[in-house]
Amino acid sequence: MAYDIFLKIDGIDGESMDDKHKNEIEVLSWRWNIHQESTMHAGSGLGSGKVSVTNLDFDHYIDRASPNLFKYCASG
């Protein structure tokens, strides 16, 4: 399935030329995972463990947003 994804971050301009998303960051792909371990105890049925949430990662072409994205990520 083809789709267009854009990311808007205050203070960081991308290079999108899309009419509805001017100056936003064009996202090529993204990843985000949530995982909950399950445990089975005898006689107690299925239990659930702690939830692990990963970072939201995305890929985009190197553009004018890249230096500011790097600065934001490096400064926390």
N, CA, C and O atoms as a Tripos MOL2 file, in Angstrom:
@<TRIPOS>MOLECULE
protein
  304   303    76     0     0
PROTEIN
NO_CHARGES

@<TRIPOS>ATOM
      1 N           0.8450   -1.1630    0.0000 N.3       1 MET1
      2 CA          0.0000    0.0000    0.0000 C.3       1 MET1
      3 C           0.8990    1.2380    0.0000 C.2       1 MET1
      4 O           1.8280    1.3430    0.8010 O.2       1 MET1
      5 N           0.6190    2.1420   -0.8820 N.am      2 ALA2
      6 CA          1.3830    3.3910   -0.9350 C.3       2 ALA2
      7 C           0.6810    4.4470   -0.0870 C.2       2 ALA2
      8 O          -0.5460    4.5420   -0.0760 O.2       2 ALA2
      9 N           1.4660    5.2210    0.6090 N.am      3 TYR3
     10 CA          0.9090    6.2930    1.4280 C.3       3 TYR3
     11 C           1.9570    7.3830    1.5970 C.2       3 TYR3
     12 O           3.1580    7.1370    1.4820 O.2       3 TYR3
     13 N           1.4860    8.5770    1.8670 N.am      4 ASP4
     14 CA          2.3690    9.7140    2.1230 C.3       4 ASP4
     15 C           2.2880   10.0560    3.6000 C.2       4 ASP4
     16 O           1.1990   10.1780    4.1610 O.2       4 ASP4
     17 N           3.4500   10.2090    4.2290 N.am      5 ILE5
     18 CA          3.5030   10.5520    5.6490 C.3       5 ILE5
     19 C           4.3670   11.7970    5.7960 C.2       5 ILE5
     20 O           5.4450   11.8980    5.2100 O.2       5 ILE5
     21 N           3.8790   12.7310    6.5790 N.am      6 PHE6
     22 CA          4.6060   13.9650    6.8330 C.3       6 PHE6
     23 C           4.7100   14.1740    8.3320 C.2       6 PHE6
     24 O           3.8170   13.7870    9.0860 O.2       6 PHE6
     25 N           5.7960   14.7840    8.7560 N.am      7 LEU7
     26 CA          6.0420   15.0380   10.1700 C.3       7 LEU7
     27 C           6.2080   16.5320   10.3720 C.2       7 LEU7
     28 O           6.9920   17.1830    9.6810 O.2       7 LEU7
     29 N           5.4640   17.0650   11.3240 N.am      8 LYS8
     30 CA          5.5620   18.4860   11.6480 C.3       8 LYS8
     31 C           6.0860   18.6240   13.0620 C.2       8 LYS8
     32 O           5.4620   18.1470   14.0110 O.2       8 LYS8
     33 N           7.2380   19.2790   13.2080 N.am      9 ILE9
     34 CA          7.8490   19.5160   14.5150 C.3       9 ILE9
     35 C           8.0610   21.0200   14.6300 C.2       9 ILE9
     36 O           8.6930   21.6330   13.7700 O.2       9 ILE9
     37 N           7.5320   21.6060   15.6910 N.am     10 ASP10
     38 CA          7.6990   23.0480   15.8980 C.3      10 ASP10
     39 C           9.1740   23.4260   15.8890 C.2      10 ASP10
     40 O           9.9850   22.8160   16.5860 O.2      10 ASP10
     41 N           9.5110   24.4260   15.1020 N.am     11 GLY11
     42 CA         10.8830   24.9040   15.0500 C.3      11 GLY11
     43 C          11.7730   24.2050   14.0420 C.2      11 GLY11
     44 O          12.9290   24.5940   13.8720 O.2      11 GLY11
     45 N          11.2600   23.1730   13.3640 N.am     12 ILE12
     46 CA         12.0530   22.4510   12.3650 C.3      12 ILE12
     47 C          11.2690   22.4060   11.0560 C.2      12 ILE12
     48 O          10.2040   21.7950   10.9790 O.2      12 ILE12
     49 N          11.8110   23.0610   10.0310 N.am     13 ASP13
     50 CA         11.1760   23.0340    8.7100 C.3      13 ASP13
     51 C          11.7900   21.9540    7.8510 C.2      13 ASP13
     52 O          13.0090   21.7850    7.8150 O.2      13 ASP13
     53 N          10.9320   21.2250    7.1590 N.am     14 GLY14
     54 CA         11.3740   20.2530    6.1700 C.3      14 GLY14
     55 C          11.2860   20.8690    4.7880 C.2      14 GLY14
     56 O          11.1920   22.0880    4.6440 O.2      14 GLY14
     57 N          11.3180   20.0130    3.7640 N.am     15 GLU15
     58 CA         11.2980   20.5090    2.3990 C.3      15 GLU15
     59 C          10.1190   19.9920    1.5940 C.2      15 GLU15
     60 O          10.1730   19.9860    0.3640 O.2      15 GLU15
     61 N           9.0600   19.5610    2.2540 N.am     16 SER16
     62 CA          7.9000   19.0550    1.5270 C.3      16 SER16
     63 C           7.3060   20.1480    0.6510 C.2      16 SER16
     64 O           7.1740   21.2970    1.0740 O.2      16 SER16
     65 N           6.9540   19.7810   -0.5620 N.am     17 MET17
     66 CA          6.2960   20.6970   -1.4910 C.3      17 MET17
     67 C           4.8100   20.3670   -1.6310 C.2      17 MET17
     68 O           4.1060   20.9930   -2.4240 O.2      17 MET17
     69 N           4.3320   19.3830   -0.8600 N.am     18 ASP18
     70 CA          2.9250   18.9920   -0.8930 C.3      18 ASP18
     71 C           2.0510   20.1860   -0.4920 C.2      18 ASP18
     72 O           2.3530   20.8770    0.4810 O.2      18 ASP18
     73 N           0.9750   20.4260   -1.2360 N.am     19 ASP19
     74 CA          0.1050   21.5810   -0.9760 C.3      19 ASP19
     75 C          -0.4290   21.6220    0.4420 C.2      19 ASP19
     76 O          -0.5740   22.7000    1.0190 O.2      19 ASP19
     77 N          -0.7250   20.4630    1.0080 N.am     20 LYS20
     78 CA         -1.2990   20.4120    2.3550 C.3      20 LYS20
     79 C          -0.2430   20.2860    3.4550 C.2      20 LYS20
     80 O          -0.5670   20.3640    4.6400 O.2      20 LYS20
     81 N           1.0070   20.0940    3.0680 N.am     21 HIS21
     82 CA          2.0650   19.8540    4.0580 C.3      21 HIS21
     83 C           3.3450   20.6110    3.7140 C.2      21 HIS21
     84 O           4.4420   20.0640    3.8290 O.2      21 HIS21
     85 N           3.2110   21.8430    3.3000 N.am     22 LYS22
     86 CA          4.3740   22.6610    2.9300 C.3      22 LYS22
     87 C           5.3450   22.7750    4.1080 C.2      22 LYS22
     88 O           4.9370   22.9870    5.2490 O.2      22 LYS22
     89 N           6.6280   22.6300    3.8060 N.am     23 ASN23
     90 CA          7.7170   22.7820    4.7770 C.3      23 ASN23
     91 C           7.6900   21.7650    5.9120 C.2      23 ASN23
     92 O           8.3190   21.9770    6.9490 O.2      23 ASN23
     93 N           6.9760   20.6780    5.7290 N.am     24 GLU24
     94 CA          7.0280   19.5980    6.7150 C.3      24 GLU24
     95 C           8.0580   18.5690    6.2570 C.2      24 GLU24
     96 O           8.5480   18.6300    5.1290 O.2      24 GLU24
     97 N           8.3790   17.6350    7.1290 N.am     25 ILE25
     98 CA          9.3770   16.6090    6.8310 C.3      25 ILE25
     99 C           8.6740   15.4360    6.1630 C.2      25 ILE25
    100 O           7.6940   14.9100    6.6910 O.2      25 ILE25
    101 N           9.1770   15.0260    4.9940 N.am     26 GLU26
    102 CA          8.6180   13.8690    4.3000 C.3      26 GLU26
    103 C           9.2090   12.6000    4.9120 C.2      26 GLU26
    104 O          10.4240   12.4040    4.9000 O.2      26 GLU26
    105 N           8.3420   11.7440    5.4440 N.am     27 VAL27
    106 CA          8.7770   10.5040    6.0960 C.3      27 VAL27
    107 C           8.7630    9.3720    5.0750 C.2      27 VAL27
    108 O           7.7570    9.1410    4.4050 O.2      27 VAL27
    109 N           9.8890    8.6680    4.9620 N.am     28 LEU28
    110 CA          9.9930    7.5380    4.0370 C.3      28 LEU28
    111 C           9.4790    6.2570    4.6740 C.2      28 LEU28
    112 O           8.8090    5.4580    4.0210 O.2      28 LEU28
    113 N           9.7960    6.0620    5.9540 N.am     29 SER29
    114 CA          9.3210    4.8880    6.6900 C.3      29 SER29
    115 C           9.3970    5.1960    8.1790 C.2      29 SER29
    116 O          10.0960    6.1190    8.5980 O.2      29 SER29
    117 N           8.6630    4.4070    8.9830 N.am     30 TRP30
    118 CA          8.6910    4.6170   10.4260 C.3      30 TRP30
    119 C           8.4950    3.2820   11.1410 C.2      30 TRP30
    120 O           7.9440    2.3330   10.5810 O.2      30 TRP30
    121 N           8.9620    3.2310   12.3980 N.am     31 ARG31
    122 CA          8.8780    2.0300   13.2310 C.3      31 ARG31
    123 C           8.5580    2.4410   14.6630 C.2      31 ARG31
    124 O           9.0700    3.4360   15.1750 O.2      31 ARG31
    125 N           7.7030    1.6520   15.2880 N.am     32 TRP32
    126 CA          7.3720    1.8670   16.6920 C.3      32 TRP32
    127 C           6.8280    0.5520   17.2170 C.2      32 TRP32
    128 O           5.9130   -0.0160   16.6200 O.2      32 TRP32
    129 N           7.3620    0.0600   18.3100 N.am     33 ASN33
    130 CA          6.9470   -1.2350   18.8400 C.3      33 ASN33
    131 C           6.5080   -1.1310   20.2940 C.2      33 ASN33
    132 O           7.0760   -0.3880   21.0950 O.2      33 ASN33
    133 N           5.4920   -1.8920   20.5940 N.am     34 ILE34
    134 CA          5.0420   -2.0840   21.9680 C.3      34 ILE34
    135 C           4.9880   -3.5880   22.1810 C.2      34 ILE34
    136 O           4.3880   -4.3170   21.3910 O.2      34 ILE34
    137 N           5.6110   -4.0400   23.2390 N.am     35 HIS35
    138 CA          5.6920   -5.4790   23.4860 C.3      35 HIS35
    139 C           5.3250   -5.7570   24.9350 C.2      35 HIS35
    140 O           5.8190   -5.0960   25.8490 O.2      35 HIS35
    141 N           4.4590   -6.7360   25.1360 N.am     36 GLN36
    142 CA          4.1080   -7.1450   26.4930 C.3      36 GLN36
    143 C           4.3760   -8.6360   26.6180 C.2      36 GLN36
    144 O           3.7770   -9.4570   25.9220 O.2      36 GLN36
    145 N           5.2870   -8.9610   27.5200 N.am     37 GLU37
    146 CA          5.5960  -10.3680   27.7480 C.3      37 GLU37
    147 C           4.4570  -11.0190   28.5000 C.2      37 GLU37
    148 O           3.8430  -10.4140   29.3790 O.2      37 GLU37
    149 N           4.1870  -12.2420   28.1470 N.am     38 SER38
    150 CA          3.1520  -12.9790   28.8730 C.3      38 SER38
    151 C           3.7950  -14.1300   29.6240 C.2      38 SER38
    152 O           4.8000  -14.6960   29.1920 O.2      38 SER38
    153 N           3.2030  -14.4580   30.7420 N.am     39 THR39
    154 CA          3.6880  -15.5790   31.5440 C.3      39 THR39
    155 C           2.5160  -16.4990   31.8420 C.2      39 THR39
    156 O           1.3810  -16.0440   31.9850 O.2      39 THR39
    157 N           2.7860  -17.7710   31.9330 N.am     40 MET40
    158 CA          1.7490  -18.7360   32.2380 C.3      40 MET40
    159 C           2.1120  -19.3960   33.5650 C.2      40 MET40
    160 O           3.1650  -20.0220   33.6880 O.2      40 MET40
    161 N           1.2570  -19.2560   34.5320 N.am     41 HIS41
    162 CA          1.4600  -19.8970   35.8200 C.3      41 HIS41
    163 C           0.4810  -21.0550   35.9320 C.2      41 HIS41
    164 O          -0.6670  -20.9540   35.5000 O.2      41 HIS41
    165 N           0.9380  -22.1480   36.5120 N.am     42 ALA42
    166 CA          0.1000  -23.3340   36.6370 C.3      42 ALA42
    167 C          -1.1890  -23.0200   37.3800 C.2      42 ALA42
    168 O          -1.1550  -22.5500   38.5180 O.2      42 ALA42
    169 N          -2.3100  -23.2730   36.7490 N.am     43 GLY43
    170 CA         -3.6020  -23.0890   37.3910 C.3      43 GLY43
    171 C          -4.1090  -21.6550   37.4170 C.2      43 GLY43
    172 O          -5.2550  -21.4130   37.7970 O.2      43 GLY43
    173 N          -3.2780  -20.7060   37.0230 N.am     44 SER44
    174 CA         -3.7230  -19.3170   37.1180 C.3      44 SER44
    175 C          -4.1050  -18.7260   35.7700 C.2      44 SER44
    176 O          -4.5470  -17.5780   35.7070 O.2      44 SER44
    177 N          -3.9460  -19.4750   34.7050 N.am     45 GLY45
    178 CA         -4.2540  -18.9310   33.3890 C.3      45 GLY45
    179 C          -3.1140  -18.0860   32.8710 C.2      45 GLY45
    180 O          -1.9780  -18.1900   33.3350 O.2      45 GLY45
    181 N          -3.4230  -17.2780   31.9340 N.am     46 LEU46
    182 CA         -2.4080  -16.4550   31.2880 C.3      46 LEU46
    183 C          -2.2360  -15.1470   32.0430 C.2      46 LEU46
    184 O          -3.2030  -14.4110   32.2430 O.2      46 LEU46
    185 N          -1.0190  -14.8570   32.4600 N.am     47 GLY47
    186 CA         -0.7210  -13.6010   33.1360 C.3      47 GLY47
    187 C          -0.0150  -12.6590   32.1930 C.2      47 GLY47
    188 O           0.3970  -13.0590   31.1040 O.2      47 GLY47
    189 N           0.1250  -11.4390   32.5900 N.am     48 SER48
    190 CA          0.8220  -10.5000   31.7140 C.3      48 SER48
    191 C           1.9840   -9.8700   32.4600 C.2      48 SER48
    192 O           1.9290   -9.6540   33.6710 O.2      48 SER48
    193 N           3.0300   -9.5820   31.7100 N.am     49 GLY49
    194 CA          4.2210   -8.9780   32.2810 C.3      49 GLY49
    195 C           4.2880   -7.4950   31.9770 C.2      49 GLY49
    196 O           3.3010   -6.8770   31.5780 O.2      49 GLY49
    197 N           5.4410   -6.9530   32.1700 N.am     50 LYS50
    198 CA          5.6820   -5.5300   31.9740 C.3      50 LYS50
    199 C           5.6660   -5.1710   30.4840 C.2      50 LYS50
    200 O           6.1100   -5.9500   29.6410 O.2      50 LYS50
    201 N           5.1530   -3.9920   30.1820 N.am     51 VAL51
    202 CA          5.0950   -3.5140   28.8120 C.3      51 VAL51
    203 C           6.3960   -2.7850   28.4720 C.2      51 VAL51
    204 O           6.8900   -1.9770   29.2590 O.2      51 VAL51
    205 N           6.9390   -3.0780   27.3000 N.am     52 SER52
    206 CA          8.1220   -2.3850   26.7920 C.3      52 SER52
    207 C           7.7230   -1.5710   25.5720 C.2      52 SER52
    208 O           7.1340   -2.1060   24.6330 O.2      52 SER52
    209 N           8.0380   -0.2860   25.5800 N.am     53 VAL53
    210 CA          7.7340    0.5980   24.4630 C.3      53 VAL53
    211 C           9.0510    1.0920   23.8860 C.2      53 VAL53
    212 O           9.9130    1.5800   24.6170 O.2      53 VAL53
    213 N           9.2050    0.9640   22.5760 N.am     54 THR54
    214 CA         10.4310    1.4280   21.9260 C.3      54 THR54
    215 C          10.2610    2.8740   21.4610 C.2      54 THR54
    216 O           9.1660    3.4350   21.4960 O.2      54 THR54
    217 N          11.3580    3.4490   21.0310 N.am     55 ASN55
    218 CA         11.3190    4.7830   20.4530 C.3      55 ASN55
    219 C          10.5560    4.7660   19.1370 C.2      55 ASN55
    220 O          10.4620    3.7310   18.4780 O.2      55 ASN55
    221 N          10.0210    5.9020   18.7640 N.am     56 LEU56
    222 CA          9.4490    6.0760   17.4340 C.3      56 LEU56
    223 C          10.6050    6.4770   16.5290 C.2      56 LEU56
    224 O          11.2060    7.5360   16.7150 O.2      56 LEU56
    225 N          10.9140    5.6370   15.5570 N.am     57 ASP57
    226 CA         12.0070    5.8970   14.6190 C.3      57 ASP57
    227 C          11.4140    6.1910   13.2540 C.2      57 ASP57
    228 O          10.4060    5.5980   12.8700 O.2      57 ASP57
    229 N          12.0360    7.1050   12.5200 N.am     58 PHE58
    230 CA         11.5880    7.3590   11.1510 C.3      58 PHE58
    231 C          12.7840    7.6410   10.2700 C.2      58 PHE58
    232 O          13.8340    8.0750   10.7460 O.2      58 PHE58
    233 N          12.6200    7.3910    8.9840 N.am     59 ASP59
    234 CA         13.6390    7.6650    7.9820 C.3      59 ASP59
    235 C          13.1340    8.7790    7.0780 C.2      59 ASP59
    236 O          11.9460    8.8560    6.7630 O.2      59 ASP59
    237 N          14.0620    9.6430    6.6650 N.am     60 HIS60
    238 CA         13.7360   10.6940    5.7000 C.3      60 HIS60
    239 C          15.0040   11.0360    4.9380 C.2      60 HIS60
    240 O          16.1110   10.7220    5.3760 O.2      60 HIS60
    241 N          14.8320   11.6770    3.8010 N.am     61 TYR61
    242 CA         15.9970   12.1190    3.0500 C.3      61 TYR61
    243 C          16.7320   13.2040    3.8310 C.2      61 TYR61
    244 O          16.1200   13.9550    4.5900 O.2      61 TYR61
    245 N          18.0230   13.2790    3.6440 N.am     62 ILE62
    246 CA         18.7790   14.3710    4.2490 C.3      62 ILE62
    247 C          18.3180   15.6590    3.5830 C.2      62 ILE62
    248 O          18.3650   15.7920    2.3600 O.2      62 ILE62
    249 N          17.8740   16.5980    4.3980 N.am     63 ASP63
    250 CA         17.3840   17.8720    3.8860 C.3      63 ASP63
    251 C          17.6600   18.9610    4.9110 C.2      63 ASP63
    252 O          18.4350   18.7510    5.8440 O.2      63 ASP63
    253 N          17.0420   20.1100    4.7520 N.am     64 ARG64
    254 CA         17.3200   21.2230    5.6640 C.3      64 ARG64
    255 C          16.8590   20.9520    7.0910 C.2      64 ARG64
    256 O          17.2820   21.6540    8.0100 O.2      64 ARG64
    257 N          16.0120   19.9630    7.3000 N.am     65 ALA65
    258 CA         15.5760   19.6010    8.6550 C.3      65 ALA65
    259 C          16.6430   18.7970    9.3990 C.2      65 ALA65
    260 O          16.6520   18.7730   10.6300 O.2      65 ALA65
    261 N          17.5330   18.1470    8.6670 N.am     66 SER66
    262 CA         18.4810   17.2120    9.2740 C.3      66 SER66
    263 C          19.3580   17.8110   10.3690 C.2      66 SER66
    264 O          19.4660   17.2120   11.4390 O.2      66 SER66
    265 N          19.9890   18.9670   10.1520 N.am     67 PRO67
    266 CA         20.8380   19.5150   11.2260 C.3      67 PRO67
    267 C          20.0560   19.8080   12.5100 C.2      67 PRO67
    268 O          20.5430   19.5390   13.6080 O.2      67 PRO67
    269 N          18.8520   20.3570   12.3740 N.am     68 ASN68
    270 CA         18.0570   20.6670   13.5680 C.3      68 ASN68
    271 C          17.5280   19.4020   14.2330 C.2      68 ASN68
    272 O          17.4440   19.3490   15.4600 O.2      68 ASN68
    273 N          17.1730   18.3930   13.4620 N.am     69 LEU69
    274 CA         16.7610   17.1140   14.0540 C.3      69 LEU69
    275 C          17.9120   16.5220   14.8600 C.2      69 LEU69
    276 O          17.7150   16.0280   15.9700 O.2      69 LEU69
    277 N          19.1080   16.5760   14.2960 N.am     70 PHE70
    278 CA         20.2740   16.0650   15.0010 C.3      70 PHE70
    279 C          20.4840   16.8380   16.2990 C.2      70 PHE70
    280 O          20.7380   16.2380   17.3430 O.2      70 PHE70
    281 N          20.3800   18.1560   16.2410 N.am     71 LYS71
    282 CA         20.5710   18.9830   17.4320 C.3      71 LYS71
    283 C          19.5250   18.6530   18.4950 C.2      71 LYS71
    284 O          19.8640   18.5260   19.6720 O.2      71 LYS71
    285 N          18.2620   18.5130   18.0990 N.am     72 TYR72
    286 CA         17.2020   18.1680   19.0510 C.3      72 TYR72
    287 C          17.4790   16.8190   19.7010 C.2      72 TYR72
    288 O          17.3450   16.6730   20.9160 O.2      72 TYR72
    289 N          17.8700   15.8250   18.8870 N.am     73 CYS73
    290 CA         18.1270   14.4860   19.4260 C.3      73 CYS73
    291 C          19.3480   14.4720   20.3450 C.2      73 CYS73
    292 O          19.3420   13.7930   21.3710 O.2      73 CYS73
    293 N          20.3790   15.2040   19.9890 N.am     74 ALA74
    294 CA         21.6050   15.2130   20.7860 C.3      74 ALA74
    295 C          21.4540   15.9520   22.1090 C.2      74 ALA74
    296 O          22.1900   15.6980   23.0630 O.2      74 ALA74
    297 N          20.4880   16.8710   22.1550 N.am     75 SER75
    298 CA         20.3320   17.6490   23.3870 C.3      75 SER75
    299 C          19.2440   17.1050   24.3090 C.2      75 SER75
    300 O          19.0020   17.6510   25.3850 O.2      75 SER75
    301 N          18.5980   16.0410   23.8850 N.am     76 GLY76
    302 CA         17.5780   15.4130   24.7180 C.3      76 GLY76
    303 C          16.2940   16.1000   24.5980 C.2      76 GLY76
    304 O          15.3190   15.7010   25.2360 O.2      76 GLY76
@<TRIPOS>BOND
     1     1     2 1
     2     2     3 1
     3     3     4 2
     4     3     5 am
     5     5     6 1
     6     6     7 1
     7     7     8 2
     8     7     9 am
     9     9    10 1
    10    10    11 1
    11    11    12 2
    12    11    13 am
    13    13    14 1
    14    14    15 1
    15    15    16 2
    16    15    17 am
    17    17    18 1
    18    18    19 1
    19    19    20 2
    20    19    21 am
    21    21    22 1
    22    22    23 1
    23    23    24 2
    24    23    25 am
    25    25    26 1
    26    26    27 1
    27    27    28 2
    28    27    29 am
    29    29    30 1
    30    30    31 1
    31    31    32 2
    32    31    33 am
    33    33    34 1
    34    34    35 1
    35    35    36 2
    36    35    37 am
    37    37    38 1
    38    38    39 1
    39    39    40 2
    40    39    41 am
    41    41    42 1
    42    42    43 1
    43    43    44 2
    44    43    45 am
    45    45    46 1
    46    46    47 1
    47    47    48 2
    48    47    49 am
    49    49    50 1
    50    50    51 1
    51    51    52 2
    52    51    53 am
    53    53    54 1
    54    54    55 1
    55    55    56 2
    56    55    57 am
    57    57    58 1
    58    58    59 1
    59    59    60 2
    60    59    61 am
    61    61    62 1
    62    62    63 1
    63    63    64 2
    64    63    65 am
    65    65    66 1
    66    66    67 1
    67    67    68 2
    68    67    69 am
    69    69    70 1
    70    70    71 1
    71    71    72 2
    72    71    73 am
    73    73    74 1
    74    74    75 1
    75    75    76 2
    76    75    77 am
    77    77    78 1
    78    78    79 1
    79    79    80 2
    80    79    81 am
    81    81    82 1
    82    82    83 1
    83    83    84 2
    84    83    85 am
    85    85    86 1
    86    86    87 1
    87    87    88 2
    88    87    89 am
    89    89    90 1
    90    90    91 1
    91    91    92 2
    92    91    93 am
    93    93    94 1
    94    94    95 1
    95    95    96 2
    96    95    97 am
    97    97    98 1
    98    98    99 1
    99    99   100 2
   100    99   101 am
   101   101   102 1
   102   102   103 1
   103   103   104 2
   104   103   105 am
   105   105   106 1
   106   106   107 1
   107   107   108 2
   108   107   109 am
   109   109   110 1
   110   110   111 1
   111   111   112 2
   112   111   113 am
   113   113   114 1
   114   114   115 1
   115   115   116 2
   116   115   117 am
   117   117   118 1
   118   118   119 1
   119   119   120 2
   120   119   121 am
   121   121   122 1
   122   122   123 1
   123   123   124 2
   124   123   125 am
   125   125   126 1
   126   126   127 1
   127   127   128 2
   128   127   129 am
   129   129   130 1
   130   130   131 1
   131   131   132 2
   132   131   133 am
   133   133   134 1
   134   134   135 1
   135   135   136 2
   136   135   137 am
   137   137   138 1
   138   138   139 1
   139   139   140 2
   140   139   141 am
   141   141   142 1
   142   142   143 1
   143   143   144 2
   144   143   145 am
   145   145   146 1
   146   146   147 1
   147   147   148 2
   148   147   149 am
   149   149   150 1
   150   150   151 1
   151   151   152 2
   152   151   153 am
   153   153   154 1
   154   154   155 1
   155   155   156 2
   156   155   157 am
   157   157   158 1
   158   158   159 1
   159   159   160 2
   160   159   161 am
   161   161   162 1
   162   162   163 1
   163   163   164 2
   164   163   165 am
   165   165   166 1
   166   166   167 1
   167   167   168 2
   168   167   169 am
   169   169   170 1
   170   170   171 1
   171   171   172 2
   172   171   173 am
   173   173   174 1
   174   174   175 1
   175   175   176 2
   176   175   177 am
   177   177   178 1
   178   178   179 1
   179   179   180 2
   180   179   181 am
   181   181   182 1
   182   182   183 1
   183   183   184 2
   184   183   185 am
   185   185   186 1
   186   186   187 1
   187   187   188 2
   188   187   189 am
   189   189   190 1
   190   190   191 1
   191   191   192 2
   192   191   193 am
   193   193   194 1
   194   194   195 1
   195   195   196 2
   196   195   197 am
   197   197   198 1
   198   198   199 1
   199   199   200 2
   200   199   201 am
   201   201   202 1
   202   202   203 1
   203   203   204 2
   204   203   205 am
   205   205   206 1
   206   206   207 1
   207   207   208 2
   208   207   209 am
   209   209   210 1
   210   210   211 1
   211   211   212 2
   212   211   213 am
   213   213   214 1
   214   214   215 1
   215   215   216 2
   216   215   217 am
   217   217   218 1
   218   218   219 1
   219   219   220 2
   220   219   221 am
   221   221   222 1
   222   222   223 1
   223   223   224 2
   224   223   225 am
   225   225   226 1
   226   226   227 1
   227   227   228 2
   228   227   229 am
   229   229   230 1
   230   230   231 1
   231   231   232 2
   232   231   233 am
   233   233   234 1
   234   234   235 1
   235   235   236 2
   236   235   237 am
   237   237   238 1
   238   238   239 1
   239   239   240 2
   240   239   241 am
   241   241   242 1
   242   242   243 1
   243   243   244 2
   244   243   245 am
   245   245   246 1
   246   246   247 1
   247   247   248 2
   248   247   249 am
   249   249   250 1
   250   250   251 1
   251   251   252 2
   252   251   253 am
   253   253   254 1
   254   254   255 1
   255   255   256 2
   256   255   257 am
   257   257   258 1
   258   258   259 1
   259   259   260 2
   260   259   261 am
   261   261   262 1
   262   262   263 1
   263   263   264 2
   264   263   265 am
   265   265   266 1
   266   266   267 1
   267   267   268 2
   268   267   269 am
   269   269   270 1
   270   270   271 1
   271   271   272 2
   272   271   273 am
   273   273   274 1
   274   274   275 1
   275   275   276 2
   276   275   277 am
   277   277   278 1
   278   278   279 1
   279   279   280 2
   280   279   281 am
   281   281   282 1
   282   282   283 1
   283   283   284 2
   284   283   285 am
   285   285   286 1
   286   286   287 1
   287   287   288 2
   288   287   289 am
   289   289   290 1
   290   290   291 1
   291   291   292 2
   292   291   293 am
   293   293   294 1
   294   294   295 1
   295   295   296 2
   296   295   297 am
   297   297   298 1
   298   298   299 1
   299   299   300 2
   300   299   301 am
   301   301   302 1
   302   302   303 1
   303   303   304 2
@<TRIPOS>SUBSTRUCTURE
     1 MET1         2 RESIDUE 1 A MET
     2 ALA2         6 RESIDUE 1 A ALA
     3 TYR3        10 RESIDUE 1 A TYR
     4 ASP4        14 RESIDUE 1 A ASP
     5 ILE5        18 RESIDUE 1 A ILE
     6 PHE6        22 RESIDUE 1 A PHE
     7 LEU7        26 RESIDUE 1 A LEU
     8 LYS8        30 RESIDUE 1 A LYS
     9 ILE9        34 RESIDUE 1 A ILE
    10 ASP10       38 RESIDUE 1 A ASP
    11 GLY11       42 RESIDUE 1 A GLY
    12 ILE12       46 RESIDUE 1 A ILE
    13 ASP13       50 RESIDUE 1 A ASP
    14 GLY14       54 RESIDUE 1 A GLY
    15 GLU15       58 RESIDUE 1 A GLU
    16 SER16       62 RESIDUE 1 A SER
    17 MET17       66 RESIDUE 1 A MET
    18 ASP18       70 RESIDUE 1 A ASP
    19 ASP19       74 RESIDUE 1 A ASP
    20 LYS20       78 RESIDUE 1 A LYS
    21 HIS21       82 RESIDUE 1 A HIS
    22 LYS22       86 RESIDUE 1 A LYS
    23 ASN23       90 RESIDUE 1 A ASN
    24 GLU24       94 RESIDUE 1 A GLU
    25 ILE25       98 RESIDUE 1 A ILE
    26 GLU26      102 RESIDUE 1 A GLU
    27 VAL27      106 RESIDUE 1 A VAL
    28 LEU28      110 RESIDUE 1 A LEU
    29 SER29      114 RESIDUE 1 A SER
    30 TRP30      118 RESIDUE 1 A TRP
    31 ARG31      122 RESIDUE 1 A ARG
    32 TRP32      126 RESIDUE 1 A TRP
    33 ASN33      130 RESIDUE 1 A ASN
    34 ILE34      134 RESIDUE 1 A ILE
    35 HIS35      138 RESIDUE 1 A HIS
    36 GLN36      142 RESIDUE 1 A GLN
    37 GLU37      146 RESIDUE 1 A GLU
    38 SER38      150 RESIDUE 1 A SER
    39 THR39      154 RESIDUE 1 A THR
    40 MET40      158 RESIDUE 1 A MET
    41 HIS41      162 RESIDUE 1 A HIS
    42 ALA42      166 RESIDUE 1 A ALA
    43 GLY43      170 RESIDUE 1 A GLY
    44 SER44      174 RESIDUE 1 A SER
    45 GLY45      178 RESIDUE 1 A GLY
    46 LEU46      182 RESIDUE 1 A LEU
    47 GLY47      186 RESIDUE 1 A GLY
    48 SER48      190 RESIDUE 1 A SER
    49 GLY49      194 RESIDUE 1 A GLY
    50 LYS50      198 RESIDUE 1 A LYS
    51 VAL51      202 RESIDUE 1 A VAL
    52 SER52      206 RESIDUE 1 A SER
    53 VAL53      210 RESIDUE 1 A VAL
    54 THR54      214 RESIDUE 1 A THR
    55 ASN55      218 RESIDUE 1 A ASN
    56 LEU56      222 RESIDUE 1 A LEU
    57 ASP57      226 RESIDUE 1 A ASP
    58 PHE58      230 RESIDUE 1 A PHE
    59 ASP59      234 RESIDUE 1 A ASP
    60 HIS60      238 RESIDUE 1 A HIS
    61 TYR61      242 RESIDUE 1 A TYR
    62 ILE62      246 RESIDUE 1 A ILE
    63 ASP63      250 RESIDUE 1 A ASP
    64 ARG64      254 RESIDUE 1 A ARG
    65 ALA65      258 RESIDUE 1 A ALA
    66 SER66      262 RESIDUE 1 A SER
    67 PRO67      266 RESIDUE 1 A PRO
    68 ASN68      270 RESIDUE 1 A ASN
    69 LEU69      274 RESIDUE 1 A LEU
    70 PHE70      278 RESIDUE 1 A PHE
    71 LYS71      282 RESIDUE 1 A LYS
    72 TYR72      286 RESIDUE 1 A TYR
    73 CYS73      290 RESIDUE 1 A CYS
    74 ALA74      294 RESIDUE 1 A ALA
    75 SER75      298 RESIDUE 1 A SER
    76 GLY76      302 RESIDUE 1 A GLY
